[in-house]
Amino acid sequence: MVNHYFWRTYDQKEIDLIEESGSNLTGFEFKWNETRPGKPQQFLDAYDHSEFKVINRENYLDFIA
């Protein structure tokens, strides 16, 4: 079973989608343009063994497949 969450800090840093599967957390940021957001270090530091992925128009079909 996969749980889905949204993540935001008090200073308005956010991640669009968090998927929790067992003890694994993966954060997803969705950007249609070619911009590459920086890694959310605060999220990665707070949750050991978490991952972060950017979904854009180049790879969104892989994400929804």
C-alpha positions as CSV (number, residue, x, y, z in Angstrom):
1,M,0.0,0.0,0.0
2,V,1.3,3.5,-0.9
3,N,0.3,6.6,1.1
4,H,0.3,10.0,-0.4
5,Y,1.1,13.3,1.3
6,F,1.9,17.0,0.7
7,W,4.9,18.6,2.6
8,R,5.3,22.2,3.5
9,T,7.5,24.0,6.1
10,Y,6.5,27.0,8.1
11,D,8.7,29.1,5.8
12,Q,6.7,27.9,2.8
13,K,9.1,25.4,1.3
14,E,7.1,22.6,-0.2
15,I,7.2,19.3,-2.1
16,D,4.3,18.6,-4.4
17,L,3.8,14.9,-3.6
18,I,5.3,12.5,-1.0
19,E,4.8,8.8,-1.5
20,E,5.3,6.5,1.5
21,S,5.8,2.9,0.7
22,G,6.8,0.8,3.7
23,S,9.7,2.7,5.3
24,N,10.6,4.5,2.0
25,L,9.7,8.1,1.3
26,T,10.0,9.6,-2.2
27,G,9.4,13.3,-2.8
28,F,8.2,14.5,-6.2
29,E,8.3,18.0,-7.6
30,F,6.3,18.6,-10.8
31,K,7.7,21.2,-13.3
32,W,6.4,21.5,-16.8
33,N,9.2,23.9,-17.8
34,E,12.9,22.9,-18.1
35,T,13.8,24.5,-14.8
36,R,15.5,22.2,-12.3
37,P,14.6,23.0,-8.7
38,G,17.3,22.5,-6.1
39,K,17.1,19.5,-3.9
40,P,15.0,20.1,-0.8
41,Q,17.8,19.6,1.7
42,Q,15.6,20.3,4.7
43,F,13.3,17.4,3.6
44,L,16.2,15.1,2.9
45,D,17.8,15.9,6.2
46,A,14.6,15.3,8.2
47,Y,13.8,11.9,6.6
48,D,16.7,9.5,6.4
49,H,16.7,7.2,3.3
50,S,14.3,9.5,1.4
51,E,14.6,10.3,-2.3
52,F,13.7,13.3,-4.4
53,K,12.7,13.3,-8.1
54,V,11.7,16.0,-10.5
55,I,8.9,15.1,-12.9
56,N,8.8,17.3,-16.1
57,R,7.6,17.1,-19.7
58,E,10.6,14.9,-20.6
59,N,9.8,12.1,-18.1
60,Y,6.2,12.4,-17.0
61,L,5.1,9.4,-19.1
62,D,7.5,7.2,-17.1
63,F,5.9,8.6,-13.9
64,I,2.3,7.8,-14.9
65,A,3.1,4.4,-16.5
